[in-house]
Every structure is written in C-alpha cells, then in structure tokens.
Amino acid sequence: MTEVGTMHVHCPDCGTPVPMALHTKGMTSQGNVLQLVVEPDYTDLWAHSWTHEHP
Ligand SMILES: [Zn+2]
C-alpha cells in the first residue's frame, strides 16, 4: 500500500486533532472518471485513545 496523504480527525473524547495516514487501496472507474480508493490508517487514533484509558 502507498501512503498518499494525511488527514486529521478530531478525537471524540478530547477534541485533539489526530493525524491519520491515508493509504491507497485501489482505483475504481465510473464512466470516464477515475477514482482513487483510499483507506485511513487508524493506528494513530487507537494509540491516542489508548492514552485516555491509561493516563
Ligand atoms: Zn483524545
């Protein structure tokens, strides 16, 4: 998988922006529009929420 970018999601518990890497999963085509399918990597969000449970 290739990392294509990073987005930030806000933690539902504390509102902190947590970076989330985006990886390509493949491509789809609709008509003549090619779309890149990306899948977010939740590892960092899990790591962040773990700090809430284990302060
Ligand atoms: Zn948080």
mmCIF file of the protein (N, C-alpha, C, O) and its ligand, coordinates in Angstrom:
data_MODEL
# 
_entry.id   MODEL 
# 
loop_
_entity.id 
_entity.type 
_entity.pdbx_number_of_molecules 
1 polymer     1 
2 non-polymer 1 
# 
_entity_poly.entity_id                      1 
_entity_poly.type                           'polypeptide(L)' 
_entity_poly.nstd_linkage                   no 
_entity_poly.nstd_monomer                   no 
_entity_poly.pdbx_seq_one_letter_code       MTEVGTMHVHCPDCGTPVPMALHTKGMTSQGNVLQLVVEPDYTDLWAHSWTHEHP 
_entity_poly.pdbx_seq_one_letter_code_can   MTEVGTMHVHCPDCGTPVPMALHTKGMTSQGNVLQLVVEPDYTDLWAHSWTHEHP 
_entity_poly.pdbx_strand_id                 A 
# 
loop_
_entity_poly_seq.entity_id 
_entity_poly_seq.num 
_entity_poly_seq.mon_id 
_entity_poly_seq.hetero 
1 1  MET n 
1 2  THR n 
1 3  GLU n 
1 4  VAL n 
1 5  GLY n 
1 6  THR n 
1 7  MET n 
1 8  HIS n 
1 9  VAL n 
1 10 HIS n 
1 11 CYS n 
1 12 PRO n 
1 13 ASP n 
1 14 CYS n 
1 15 GLY n 
1 16 THR n 
1 17 PRO n 
1 18 VAL n 
1 19 PRO n 
1 20 MET n 
1 21 ALA n 
1 22 LEU n 
1 23 HIS n 
1 24 THR n 
1 25 LYS n 
1 26 GLY n 
1 27 MET n 
1 28 THR n 
1 29 SER n 
1 30 GLN n 
1 31 GLY n 
1 32 ASN n 
1 33 VAL n 
1 34 LEU n 
1 35 GLN n 
1 36 LEU n 
1 37 VAL n 
1 38 VAL n 
1 39 GLU n 
1 40 PRO n 
1 41 ASP n 
1 42 TYR n 
1 43 THR n 
1 44 ASP n 
1 45 LEU n 
1 46 TRP n 
1 47 ALA n 
1 48 HIS n 
1 49 SER n 
1 50 TRP n 
1 51 THR n 
1 52 HIS n 
1 53 GLU n 
1 54 HIS n 
1 55 PRO n 
# 
loop_
_struct_asym.id 
_struct_asym.entity_id 
A 1 
B 2 
# 
loop_
_chem_comp.id 
_chem_comp.type 
_chem_comp.mon_nstd_flag 
ALA 'L-peptide linking' y 
ASN 'L-peptide linking' y 
ASP 'L-peptide linking' y 
CYS 'L-peptide linking' y 
GLN 'L-peptide linking' y 
GLU 'L-peptide linking' y 
GLY 'peptide linking'   y 
HIS 'L-peptide linking' y 
LEU 'L-peptide linking' y 
LYS 'L-peptide linking' y 
MET 'L-peptide linking' y 
PRO 'L-peptide linking' y 
SER 'L-peptide linking' y 
THR 'L-peptide linking' y 
TRP 'L-peptide linking' y 
TYR 'L-peptide linking' y 
VAL 'L-peptide linking' y 
ZN  non-polymer         . 
# 
_pdbx_entity_nonpoly.entity_id   2 
_pdbx_entity_nonpoly.name        ? 
_pdbx_entity_nonpoly.comp_id     ZN 
# 
_pdbx_nonpoly_scheme.asym_id         B 
_pdbx_nonpoly_scheme.entity_id       2 
_pdbx_nonpoly_scheme.mon_id          ZN 
_pdbx_nonpoly_scheme.ndb_seq_num     1 
_pdbx_nonpoly_scheme.pdb_seq_num     101 
_pdbx_nonpoly_scheme.auth_seq_num    101 
_pdbx_nonpoly_scheme.pdb_mon_id      ZN 
_pdbx_nonpoly_scheme.auth_mon_id     ZN 
_pdbx_nonpoly_scheme.pdb_strand_id   A 
_pdbx_nonpoly_scheme.pdb_ins_code    . 
# 
loop_
_atom_site.group_PDB 
_atom_site.id 
_atom_site.type_symbol 
_atom_site.label_atom_id 
_atom_site.label_alt_id 
_atom_site.label_comp_id 
_atom_site.label_asym_id 
_atom_site.label_entity_id 
_atom_site.label_seq_id 
_atom_site.pdbx_PDB_ins_code 
_atom_site.Cartn_x 
_atom_site.Cartn_y 
_atom_site.Cartn_z 
_atom_site.occupancy 
_atom_site.B_iso_or_equiv 
_atom_site.pdbx_formal_charge 
_atom_site.auth_seq_id 
_atom_site.auth_comp_id 
_atom_site.auth_asym_id 
_atom_site.auth_atom_id 
_atom_site.pdbx_PDB_model_num 
ATOM   1   N  N  . MET A 1 1  ? 0.842   -1.194 0.000   1.00 0.00 ? 1   MET A N  1 
ATOM   2   C  CA . MET A 1 1  ? 0.000   0.000  0.000   1.00 0.00 ? 1   MET A CA 1 
ATOM   3   C  C  . MET A 1 1  ? 0.877   1.243  0.000   1.00 0.00 ? 1   MET A C  1 
ATOM   4   O  O  . MET A 1 1  ? 1.970   1.246  0.567   1.00 0.00 ? 1   MET A O  1 
ATOM   5   N  N  . THR A 1 2  ? 0.406   2.258  -0.617  1.00 0.00 ? 2   THR A N  1 
ATOM   6   C  CA . THR A 1 2  ? 1.150   3.504  -0.704  1.00 0.00 ? 2   THR A CA 1 
ATOM   7   C  C  . THR A 1 2  ? 0.461   4.578  0.121   1.00 0.00 ? 2   THR A C  1 
ATOM   8   O  O  . THR A 1 2  ? -0.754  4.763  0.049   1.00 0.00 ? 2   THR A O  1 
ATOM   9   N  N  . GLU A 1 3  ? 1.258   5.271  0.897   1.00 0.00 ? 3   GLU A N  1 
ATOM   10  C  CA . GLU A 1 3  ? 0.691   6.371  1.662   1.00 0.00 ? 3   GLU A CA 1 
ATOM   11  C  C  . GLU A 1 3  ? 0.536   7.575  0.746   1.00 0.00 ? 3   GLU A C  1 
ATOM   12  O  O  . GLU A 1 3  ? 1.498   8.013  0.116   1.00 0.00 ? 3   GLU A O  1 
ATOM   13  N  N  . VAL A 1 4  ? -0.664  8.100  0.676   1.00 0.00 ? 4   VAL A N  1 
ATOM   14  C  CA . VAL A 1 4  ? -0.910  9.198  -0.258  1.00 0.00 ? 4   VAL A CA 1 
ATOM   15  C  C  . VAL A 1 4  ? -1.154  10.525 0.446   1.00 0.00 ? 4   VAL A C  1 
ATOM   16  O  O  . VAL A 1 4  ? -1.225  11.569 -0.203  1.00 0.00 ? 4   VAL A O  1 
ATOM   17  N  N  . GLY A 1 5  ? -1.283  10.494 1.755   1.00 0.00 ? 5   GLY A N  1 
ATOM   18  C  CA . GLY A 1 5  ? -1.523  11.753 2.434   1.00 0.00 ? 5   GLY A CA 1 
ATOM   19  C  C  . GLY A 1 5  ? -1.909  11.526 3.871   1.00 0.00 ? 5   GLY A C  1 
ATOM   20  O  O  . GLY A 1 5  ? -1.976  10.394 4.350   1.00 0.00 ? 5   GLY A O  1 
ATOM   21  N  N  . THR A 1 6  ? -2.161  12.613 4.543   1.00 0.00 ? 6   THR A N  1 
ATOM   22  C  CA . THR A 1 6  ? -2.552  12.550 5.943   1.00 0.00 ? 6   THR A CA 1 
ATOM   23  C  C  . THR A 1 6  ? -3.736  13.472 6.148   1.00 0.00 ? 6   THR A C  1 
ATOM   24  O  O  . THR A 1 6  ? -3.770  14.591 5.636   1.00 0.00 ? 6   THR A O  1 
ATOM   25  N  N  . MET A 1 7  ? -4.691  12.993 6.894   1.00 0.00 ? 7   MET A N  1 
ATOM   26  C  CA . MET A 1 7  ? -5.773  13.892 7.290   1.00 0.00 ? 7   MET A CA 1 
ATOM   27  C  C  . MET A 1 7  ? -5.802  13.907 8.809   1.00 0.00 ? 7   MET A C  1 
ATOM   28  O  O  . MET A 1 7  ? -5.200  13.061 9.471   1.00 0.00 ? 7   MET A O  1 
ATOM   29  N  N  . HIS A 1 8  ? -6.507  14.878 9.339   1.00 0.00 ? 8   HIS A N  1 
ATOM   30  C  CA . HIS A 1 8  ? -6.621  14.965 10.785  1.00 0.00 ? 8   HIS A CA 1 
ATOM   31  C  C  . HIS A 1 8  ? -8.067  14.733 11.186  1.00 0.00 ? 8   HIS A C  1 
ATOM   32  O  O  . HIS A 1 8  ? -8.989  15.335 10.636  1.00 0.00 ? 8   HIS A O  1 
ATOM   33  N  N  . VAL A 1 9  ? -8.243  13.857 12.146  1.00 0.00 ? 9   VAL A N  1 
ATOM   34  C  CA . VAL A 1 9  ? -9.576  13.652 12.700  1.00 0.00 ? 9   VAL A CA 1 
ATOM   35  C  C  . VAL A 1 9  ? -9.542  14.152 14.138  1.00 0.00 ? 9   VAL A C  1 
ATOM   36  O  O  . VAL A 1 9  ? -8.510  14.080 14.806  1.00 0.00 ? 9   VAL A O  1 
ATOM   37  N  N  . HIS A 1 10 ? -10.651 14.647 14.600  1.00 0.00 ? 10  HIS A N  1 
ATOM   38  C  CA . HIS A 1 10 ? -10.716 15.142 15.965  1.00 0.00 ? 10  HIS A CA 1 
ATOM   39  C  C  . HIS A 1 10 ? -11.157 14.013 16.876  1.00 0.00 ? 10  HIS A C  1 
ATOM   40  O  O  . HIS A 1 10 ? -12.151 13.333 16.622  1.00 0.00 ? 10  HIS A O  1 
ATOM   41  N  N  . CYS A 1 11 ? -10.401 13.833 17.933  1.00 0.00 ? 11  CYS A N  1 
ATOM   42  C  CA . CYS A 1 11 ? -10.706 12.794 18.906  1.00 0.00 ? 11  CYS A CA 1 
ATOM   43  C  C  . CYS A 1 11 ? -12.092 13.034 19.491  1.00 0.00 ? 11  CYS A C  1 
ATOM   44  O  O  . CYS A 1 11 ? -12.372 14.145 19.941  1.00 0.00 ? 11  CYS A O  1 
ATOM   45  N  N  . PRO A 1 12 ? -12.972 12.031 19.500  1.00 0.00 ? 12  PRO A N  1 
ATOM   46  C  CA . PRO A 1 12 ? -14.319 12.218 20.044  1.00 0.00 ? 12  PRO A CA 1 
ATOM   47  C  C  . PRO A 1 12 ? -14.314 12.500 21.543  1.00 0.00 ? 12  PRO A C  1 
ATOM   48  O  O  . PRO A 1 12 ? -15.283 13.047 22.070  1.00 0.00 ? 12  PRO A O  1 
ATOM   49  N  N  . ASP A 1 13 ? -13.257 12.140 22.222  1.00 0.00 ? 13  ASP A N  1 
ATOM   50  C  CA . ASP A 1 13 ? -13.207 12.329 23.672  1.00 0.00 ? 13  ASP A CA 1 
ATOM   51  C  C  . ASP A 1 13 ? -12.682 13.693 24.086  1.00 0.00 ? 13  ASP A C  1 
ATOM   52  O  O  . ASP A 1 13 ? -13.245 14.329 24.976  1.00 0.00 ? 13  ASP A O  1 
ATOM   53  N  N  . CYS A 1 14 ? -11.611 14.149 23.451  1.00 0.00 ? 14  CYS A N  1 
ATOM   54  C  CA . CYS A 1 14 ? -10.987 15.390 23.913  1.00 0.00 ? 14  CYS A CA 1 
ATOM   55  C  C  . CYS A 1 14 ? -10.857 16.438 22.813  1.00 0.00 ? 14  CYS A C  1 
ATOM   56  O  O  . CYS A 1 14 ? -10.448 17.565 23.090  1.00 0.00 ? 14  CYS A O  1 
ATOM   57  N  N  . GLY A 1 15 ? -11.196 16.094 21.573  1.00 0.00 ? 15  GLY A N  1 
ATOM   58  C  CA . GLY A 1 15 ? -11.177 17.083 20.508  1.00 0.00 ? 15  GLY A CA 1 
ATOM   59  C  C  . GLY A 1 15 ? -9.811  17.362 19.927  1.00 0.00 ? 15  GLY A C  1 
ATOM   60  O  O  . GLY A 1 15 ? -9.675  18.232 19.067  1.00 0.00 ? 15  GLY A O  1 
ATOM   61  N  N  . THR A 1 16 ? -8.793  16.645 20.376  1.00 0.00 ? 16  THR A N  1 
ATOM   62  C  CA . THR A 1 16 ? -7.457  16.844 19.838  1.00 0.00 ? 16  THR A CA 1 
ATOM   63  C  C  . THR A 1 16 ? -7.390  16.340 18.400  1.00 0.00 ? 16  THR A C  1 
ATOM   64  O  O  . THR A 1 16 ? -7.860  15.239 18.113  1.00 0.00 ? 16  THR A O  1 
ATOM   65  N  N  . PRO A 1 17 ? -6.814  17.127 17.493  1.00 0.00 ? 17  PRO A N  1 
ATOM   66  C  CA . PRO A 1 17 ? -6.638  16.627 16.128  1.00 0.00 ? 17  PRO A CA 1 
ATOM   67  C  C  . PRO A 1 17 ? -5.585  15.518 16.100  1.00 0.00 ? 17  PRO A C  1 
ATOM   68  O  O  . PRO A 1 17 ? -4.460  15.710 16.561  1.00 0.00 ? 17  PRO A O  1 
ATOM   69  N  N  . VAL A 1 18 ? -5.952  14.381 15.568  1.00 0.00 ? 18  VAL A N  1 
ATOM   70  C  CA . VAL A 1 18 ? -5.041  13.242 15.495  1.00 0.00 ? 18  VAL A CA 1 
ATOM   71  C  C  . VAL A 1 18 ? -4.748  12.963 14.022  1.00 0.00 ? 18  VAL A C  1 
ATOM   72  O  O  . VAL A 1 18 ? -5.675  12.787 13.231  1.00 0.00 ? 18  VAL A O  1 
ATOM   73  N  N  . PRO A 1 19 ? -3.461  12.920 13.644  1.00 0.00 ? 19  PRO A N  1 
ATOM   74  C  CA . PRO A 1 19 ? -3.141  12.643 12.243  1.00 0.00 ? 19  PRO A CA 1 
ATOM   75  C  C  . PRO A 1 19 ? -3.497  11.213 11.866  1.00 0.00 ? 19  PRO A C  1 
ATOM   76  O  O  . PRO A 1 19 ? -3.319  10.287 12.657  1.00 0.00 ? 19  PRO A O  1 
ATOM   77  N  N  . MET A 1 20 ? -3.995  11.047 10.668  1.00 0.00 ? 20  MET A N  1 
ATOM   78  C  CA . MET A 1 20 ? -4.383  9.734  10.188  1.00 0.00 ? 20  MET A CA 1 
ATOM   79  C  C  . MET A 1 20 ? -3.857  9.583  8.768   1.00 0.00 ? 20  MET A C  1 
ATOM   80  O  O  . MET A 1 20 ? -4.241  10.331 7.869   1.00 0.00 ? 20  MET A O  1 
ATOM   81  N  N  . ALA A 1 21 ? -2.985  8.620  8.577   1.00 0.00 ? 21  ALA A N  1 
ATOM   82  C  CA . ALA A 1 21 ? -2.405  8.416  7.247   1.00 0.00 ? 21  ALA A CA 1 
ATOM   83  C  C  . ALA A 1 21 ? -3.431  7.778  6.321   1.00 0.00 ? 21  ALA A C  1 
ATOM   84  O  O  . ALA A 1 21 ? -4.254  6.967  6.743   1.00 0.00 ? 21  ALA A O  1 
ATOM   85  N  N  . LEU A 1 22 ? -3.364  8.158  5.065   1.00 0.00 ? 22  LEU A N  1 
ATOM   86  C  CA . LEU A 1 22 ? -4.253  7.576  4.069   1.00 0.00 ? 22  LEU A CA 1 
ATOM   87  C  C  . LEU A 1 22 ? -3.444  6.702  3.121   1.00 0.00 ? 22  LEU A C  1 
ATOM   88  O  O  . LEU A 1 22 ? -2.425  7.134  2.583   1.00 0.00 ? 22  LEU A O  1 
ATOM   89  N  N  . HIS A 1 23 ? -3.898  5.486  2.923   1.00 0.00 ? 23  HIS A N  1 
ATOM   90  C  CA . HIS A 1 23 ? -3.221  4.560  2.024   1.00 0.00 ? 23  HIS A CA 1 
ATOM   91  C  C  . HIS A 1 23 ? -4.125  4.243  0.841   1.00 0.00 ? 23  HIS A C  1 
ATOM   92  O  O  . HIS A 1 23 ? -5.349  4.189  0.965   1.00 0.00 ? 23  HIS A O  1 
ATOM   93  N  N  . THR A 1 24 ? -3.503  4.038  -0.288  1.00 0.00 ? 24  THR A N  1 
ATOM   94  C  CA . THR A 1 24 ? -4.297  3.673  -1.467  1.00 0.00 ? 24  THR A CA 1 
ATOM   95  C  C  . THR A 1 24 ? -4.702  2.209  -1.371  1.00 0.00 ? 24  THR A C  1 
ATOM   96  O  O  . THR A 1 24 ? -3.905  1.353  -0.989  1.00 0.00 ? 24  THR A O  1 
ATOM   97  N  N  . LYS A 1 25 ? -5.922  1.943  -1.714  1.00 0.00 ? 25  LYS A N  1 
ATOM   98  C  CA . LYS A 1 25 ? -6.429  0.571  -1.738  1.00 0.00 ? 25  LYS A CA 1 
ATOM   99  C  C  . LYS A 1 25 ? -6.615  0.093  -3.167  1.00 0.00 ? 25  LYS A C  1 
ATOM   100 O  O  . LYS A 1 25 ? -6.617  -1.109 -3.434  1.00 0.00 ? 25  LYS A O  1 
ATOM   101 N  N  . GLY A 1 26 ? -6.767  1.018  -4.061  1.00 0.00 ? 26  GLY A N  1 
ATOM   102 C  CA . GLY A 1 26 ? -7.004  0.661  -5.449  1.00 0.00 ? 26  GLY A CA 1 
ATOM   103 C  C  . GLY A 1 26 ? -7.662  1.808  -6.171  1.00 0.00 ? 26  GLY A C  1 
ATOM   104 O  O  . GLY A 1 26 ? -7.710  2.937  -5.682  1.00 0.00 ? 26  GLY A O  1 
ATOM   105 N  N  . MET A 1 27 ? -8.160  1.500  -7.326  1.00 0.00 ? 27  MET A N  1 
ATOM   106 C  CA . MET A 1 27 ? -8.829  2.531  -8.108  1.00 0.00 ? 27  MET A CA 1 
ATOM   107 C  C  . MET A 1 27 ? -10.145 1.989  -8.629  1.00 0.00 ? 27  MET A C  1 
ATOM   108 O  O  . MET A 1 27 ? -10.279 0.795  -8.900  1.00 0.00 ? 27  MET A O  1 
ATOM   109 N  N  . THR A 1 28 ? -11.103 2.869  -8.765  1.00 0.00 ? 28  THR A N  1 
ATOM   110 C  CA . THR A 1 28 ? -12.356 2.494  -9.406  1.00 0.00 ? 28  THR A CA 1 
ATOM   111 C  C  . THR A 1 28 ? -12.597 3.477  -10.537 1.00 0.00 ? 28  THR A C  1 
ATOM   112 O  O  . THR A 1 28 ? -12.125 4.613  -10.494 1.00 0.00 ? 28  THR A O  1 
ATOM   113 N  N  . SER A 1 29 ? -13.303 3.054  -11.508 1.00 0.00 ? 29  SER A N  1 
ATOM   114 C  CA . SER A 1 29 ? -13.651 3.989  -12.580 1.00 0.00 ? 29  SER A CA 1 
ATOM   115 C  C  . SER A 1 29 ? -15.162 4.005  -12.754 1.00 0.00 ? 29  SER A C  1 
ATOM   116 O  O  . SER A 1 29 ? -15.819 2.965  -12.803 1.00 0.00 ? 29  SER A O  1 
ATOM   117 N  N  . GLN A 1 30 ? -15.682 5.202  -12.845 1.00 0.00 ? 30  GLN A N  1 
ATOM   118 C  CA . GLN A 1 30 ? -17.109 5.378  -13.098 1.00 0.00 ? 30  GLN A CA 1 
ATOM   119 C  C  . GLN A 1 30 ? -17.220 6.187  -14.371 1.00 0.00 ? 30  GLN A C  1 
ATOM   120 O  O  . GLN A 1 30 ? -16.887 7.372  -14.390 1.00 0.00 ? 30  GLN A O  1 
ATOM   121 N  N  . GLY A 1 31 ? -17.680 5.564  -15.422 1.00 0.00 ? 31  GLY A N  1 
ATOM   122 C  CA . GLY A 1 31 ? -17.694 6.266  -16.700 1.00 0.00 ? 31  GLY A CA 1 
ATOM   123 C  C  . GLY A 1 31 ? -16.260 6.565  -17.089 1.00 0.00 ? 31  GLY A C  1 
ATOM   124 O  O  . GLY A 1 31 ? -15.439 5.653  -17.198 1.00 0.00 ? 31  GLY A O  1 
ATOM   125 N  N  . ASN A 1 32 ? -15.958 7.817  -17.295 1.00 0.00 ? 32  ASN A N  1 
ATOM   126 C  CA . ASN A 1 32 ? -14.584 8.167  -17.618 1.00 0.00 ? 32  ASN A CA 1 
ATOM   127 C  C  . ASN A 1 32 ? -13.905 8.894  -16.458 1.00 0.00 ? 32  ASN A C  1 
ATOM   128 O  O  . ASN A 1 32 ? -12.903 9.585  -16.644 1.00 0.00 ? 32  ASN A O  1 
ATOM   129 N  N  . VAL A 1 33 ? -14.472 8.725  -15.250 1.00 0.00 ? 33  VAL A N  1 
ATOM   130 C  CA . VAL A 1 33 ? -13.868 9.335  -14.062 1.00 0.00 ? 33  VAL A CA 1 
ATOM   131 C  C  . VAL A 1 33 ? -13.153 8.252  -13.269 1.00 0.00 ? 33  VAL A C  1 
ATOM   132 O  O  . VAL A 1 33 ? -13.754 7.267  -12.842 1.00 0.00 ? 33  VAL A O  1 
ATOM   133 N  N  . LEU A 1 34 ? -11.874 8.459  -13.087 1.00 0.00 ? 34  LEU A N  1 
ATOM   134 C  CA . LEU A 1 34 ? -11.075 7.509  -12.330 1.00 0.00 ? 34  LEU A CA 1 
ATOM   135 C  C  . LEU A 1 34 ? -10.982 7.986  -10.890 1.00 0.00 ? 34  LEU A C  1 
ATOM   136 O  O  . LEU A 1 34 ? -10.602 9.126  -10.623 1.00 0.00 ? 34  LEU A O  1 
ATOM   137 N  N  . GLN A 1 35 ? -11.333 7.102  -9.966  1.00 0.00 ? 35  GLN A N  1 
ATOM   138 C  CA . GLN A 1 35 ? -11.295 7.490  -8.562  1.00 0.00 ? 35  GLN A CA 1 
ATOM   139 C  C  . GLN A 1 35 ? -10.310 6.626  -7.802  1.00 0.00 ? 35  GLN A C  1 
ATOM   140 O  O  . GLN A 1 35 ? -10.258 5.407  -7.968  1.00 0.00 ? 35  GLN A O  1 
ATOM   141 N  N  . LEU A 1 36 ? -9.536  7.285  -6.969  1.00 0.00 ? 36  LEU A N  1 
ATOM   142 C  CA . LEU A 1 36 ? -8.586  6.586  -6.126  1.00 0.00 ? 36  LEU A CA 1 
ATOM   143 C  C  . LEU A 1 36 ? -9.307  6.169  -4.849  1.00 0.00 ? 36  LEU A C  1 
ATOM   144 O  O  . LEU A 1 36 ? -9.935  6.997  -4.191  1.00 0.00 ? 36  LEU A O  1 
ATOM   145 N  N  . VAL A 1 37 ? -9.219  4.905  -4.503  1.00 0.00 ? 37  VAL A N  1 
ATOM   146 C  CA . VAL A 1 37 ? -9.837  4.425  -3.269  1.00 0.00 ? 37  VAL A CA 1 
ATOM   147 C  C  . VAL A 1 37 ? -8.788  4.493  -2.168  1.00 0.00 ? 37  VAL A C  1 
ATOM   148 O  O  . VAL A 1 37 ? -7.739  3.855  -2.262  1.00 0.00 ? 37  VAL A O  1 
ATOM   149 N  N  . VAL A 1 38 ? -9.070  5.263  -1.131  1.00 0.00 ? 38  VAL A N  1 
ATOM   150 C  CA . VAL A 1 38 ? -8.111  5.384  -0.038  1.00 0.00 ? 38  VAL A CA 1 
ATOM   151 C  C  . VAL A 1 38 ? -8.705  4.813  1.236   1.00 0.00 ? 38  VAL A C  1 
ATOM   152 O  O  . VAL A 1 38 ? -9.917  4.843  1.448   1.00 0.00 ? 38  VAL A O  1 
ATOM   153 N  N  . GLU A 1 39 ? -7.837  4.301  2.066   1.00 0.00 ? 39  GLU A N  1 
ATOM   154 C  CA . GLU A 1 39 ? -8.258  3.713  3.321   1.00 0.00 ? 39  GLU A CA 1 
ATOM   155 C  C  . GLU A 1 39 ? -7.467  4.389  4.444   1.00 0.00 ? 39  GLU A C  1 
ATOM   156 O  O  . GLU A 1 39 ? -6.237  4.409  4.406   1.00 0.00 ? 39  GLU A O  1 
ATOM   157 N  N  . PRO A 1 40 ? -8.157  4.940  5.434   1.00 0.00 ? 40  PRO A N  1 
ATOM   158 C  CA . PRO A 1 40 ? -7.436  5.573  6.532   1.00 0.00 ? 40  PRO A CA 1 
ATOM   159 C  C  . PRO A 1 40 ? -6.773  4.558  7.449   1.00 0.00 ? 40  PRO A C  1 
ATOM   160 O  O  . PRO A 1 40 ? -7.270  3.448  7.644   1.00 0.00 ? 40  PRO A O  1 
ATOM   161 N  N  . ASP A 1 41 ? -5.650  4.959  8.001   1.00 0.00 ? 41  ASP A N  1 
ATOM   162 C  CA . ASP A 1 41 ? -4.919  4.109  8.932   1.00 0.00 ? 41  ASP A CA 1 
ATOM   163 C  C  . ASP A 1 41 ? -5.261  4.568  10.351  1.00 0.00 ? 41  ASP A C  1 
ATOM   164 O  O  . ASP A 1 41 ? -4.873  5.659  10.772  1.00 0.00 ? 41  ASP A O  1 
ATOM   165 N  N  . TYR A 1 42 ? -5.983  3.730  11.072  1.00 0.00 ? 42  TYR A N  1 
ATOM   166 C  CA . TYR A 1 42 ? -6.485  4.125  12.386  1.00 0.00 ? 42  TYR A CA 1 
ATOM   167 C  C  . TYR A 1 42 ? -5.477  3.924  13.517  1.00 0.00 ? 42  TYR A C  1 
ATOM   168 O  O  . TYR A 1 42 ? -5.795  4.159  14.683  1.00 0.00 ? 42  TYR A O  1 
ATOM   169 N  N  . THR A 1 43 ? -4.275  3.493  13.178  1.00 0.00 ? 43  THR A N  1 
ATOM   170 C  CA . THR A 1 43 ? -3.298  3.168  14.216  1.00 0.00 ? 43  THR A CA 1 
ATOM   171 C  C  . THR A 1 43 ? -3.045  4.329  15.175  1.00 0.00 ? 43  THR A C  1 
ATOM   172 O  O  . THR A 1 43 ? -3.012  4.154  16.393  1.00 0.00 ? 43  THR A O  1 
ATOM   173 N  N  . ASP A 1 44 ? -2.866  5.526  14.594  1.00 0.00 ? 44  ASP A N  1 
ATOM   174 C  CA . ASP A 1 44 ? -2.562  6.681  15.446  1.00 0.00 ? 44  ASP A CA 1 
ATOM   175 C  C  . ASP A 1 44 ? -3.734  7.063  16.334  1.00 0.00 ? 44  ASP A C  1 
ATOM   176 O  O  . ASP A 1 44 ? -3.552  7.494  17.472  1.00 0.00 ? 44  ASP A O  1 
ATOM   177 N  N  . LEU A 1 45 ? -4.950  6.898  15.797  1.00 0.00 ? 45  LEU A N  1 
ATOM   178 C  CA . LEU A 1 45 ? -6.137  7.227  16.594  1.00 0.00 ? 45  LEU A CA 1 
ATOM   179 C  C  . LEU A 1 45 ? -6.289  6.230  17.742  1.00 0.00 ? 45  LEU A C  1 
ATOM   180 O  O  . LEU A 1 45 ? -6.628  6.607  18.864  1.00 0.00 ? 45  LEU A O  1 
ATOM   181 N  N  . TRP A 1 46 ? -6.037  4.968  17.450  1.00 0.00 ? 46  TRP A N  1 
ATOM   182 C  CA . TRP A 1 46 ? -6.098  3.961  18.519  1.00 0.00 ? 46  TRP A CA 1 
ATOM   183 C  C  . TRP A 1 46 ? -5.045  4.264  19.580  1.00 0.00 ? 46  TRP A C  1 
ATOM   184 O  O  . TRP A 1 46 ? -5.306  4.178  20.780  1.00 0.00 ? 46  TRP A O  1 
ATOM   185 N  N  . ALA A 1 47 ? -3.851  4.621  19.114  1.00 0.00 ? 47  ALA A N  1 
ATOM   186 C  CA . ALA A 1 47 ? -2.773  4.930  20.050  1.00 0.00 ? 47  ALA A CA 1 
ATOM   187 C  C  . ALA A 1 47 ? -3.150  6.131  20.905  1.00 0.00 ? 47  ALA A C  1 
ATOM   188 O  O  . ALA A 1 47 ? -2.832  6.175  22.094  1.00 0.00 ? 47  ALA A O  1 
ATOM   189 N  N  . HIS A 1 48 ? -3.824  7.100  20.309  1.00 0.00 ? 48  HIS A N  1 
ATOM   190 C  CA . HIS A 1 48 ? -4.241  8.278  21.056  1.00 0.00 ? 48  HIS A CA 1 
ATOM   191 C  C  . HIS A 1 48 ? -5.314  7.920  22.076  1.00 0.00 ? 48  HIS A C  1 
ATOM   192 O  O  . HIS A 1 48 ? -5.224  8.327  23.234  1.00 0.00 ? 48  HIS A O  1 
ATOM   193 N  N  . SER A 1 49 ? -6.333  7.161  21.659  1.00 0.00 ? 49  SER A N  1 
ATOM   194 C  CA . SER A 1 49 ? -7.422  6.855  22.576  1.00 0.00 ? 49  SER A CA 1 
ATOM   195 C  C  . SER A 1 49 ? -6.942  5.940  23.705  1.00 0.00 ? 49  SER A C  1 
ATOM   196 O  O  . SER A 1 49 ? -7.523  5.908  24.790  1.00 0.00 ? 49  SER A O  1 
ATOM   197 N  N  . TRP A 1 50 ? -5.864  5.195  23.423  1.00 0.00 ? 50  TRP A N  1 
ATOM   198 C  CA . TRP A 1 50 ? -5.299  4.345  24.478  1.00 0.00 ? 50  TRP A CA 1 
ATOM   199 C  C  . TRP A 1 50 ? -4.770  5.197  25.624  1.00 0.00 ? 50  TRP A C  1 
ATOM   200 O  O  . TRP A 1 50 ? -4.800  4.784  26.783  1.00 0.00 ? 50  TRP A O  1 
ATOM   201 N  N  . THR A 1 51 ? -4.282  6.403  25.286  1.00 0.00 ? 51  THR A N  1 
ATOM   202 C  CA . THR A 1 51 ? -3.745  7.270  26.344  1.00 0.00 ? 51  THR A CA 1 
ATOM   203 C  C  . THR A 1 51 ? -4.853  7.761  27.266  1.00 0.00 ? 51  THR A C  1 
ATOM   204 O  O  . THR A 1 51 ? -4.582  8.130  28.409  1.00 0.00 ? 51  THR A O  1 
ATOM   205 N  N  . HIS A 1 52 ? -6.100  7.773  26.791  1.00 0.00 ? 52  HIS A N  1 
ATOM   206 C  CA . HIS A 1 52 ? -7.213  8.171  27.669  1.00 0.00 ? 52  HIS A CA 1 
ATOM   207 C  C  . HIS A 1 52 ? -7.498  7.104  28.711  1.00 0.00 ? 52  HIS A C  1 
ATOM   208 O  O  . HIS A 1 52 ? -7.800  7.397  29.868  1.00 0.00 ? 52  HIS A O  1 
ATOM   209 N  N  . GLU A 1 53 ? -7.391  5.844  28.263  1.00 0.00 ? 53  GLU A N  1 
ATOM   210 C  CA . GLU A 1 53 ? -7.701  4.747  29.164  1.00 0.00 ? 53  GLU A CA 1 
ATOM   211 C  C  . GLU A 1 53 ? -6.551  4.427  30.111  1.00 0.00 ? 53  GLU A C  1 
ATOM   212 O  O  . GLU A 1 53 ? -6.744  3.814  31.160  1.00 0.00 ? 53  GLU A O  1 
ATOM   213 N  N  . HIS A 1 54 ? -5.343  4.856  29.719  1.00 0.00 ? 54  HIS A N  1 
ATOM   214 C  CA . HIS A 1 54 ? -4.166  4.587  30.535  1.00 0.00 ? 54  HIS A CA 1 
ATOM   215 C  C  . HIS A 1 54 ? -3.385  5.888  30.762  1.00 0.00 ? 54  HIS A C  1 
ATOM   216 O  O  . HIS A 1 54 ? -2.304  6.068  30.200  1.00 0.00 ? 54  HIS A O  1 
ATOM   217 N  N  . PRO A 1 55 ? -3.920  6.776  31.567  1.00 0.00 ? 55  PRO A N  1 
ATOM   218 C  CA . PRO A 1 55 ? -3.251  8.056  31.760  1.00 0.00 ? 55  PRO A CA 1 
ATOM   219 C  C  . PRO A 1 55 ? -1.940  7.923  32.548  1.00 0.00 ? 55  PRO A C  1 
ATOM   220 O  O  . PRO A 1 55 ? -1.261  8.921  32.790  1.00 0.00 ? 55  PRO A O  1 
HETATM 221 ZN ZN . ZN  B 2 .  ? -8.348  12.402 22.869  1.00 0.00 2 101 ZN  A ZN 1 
# 
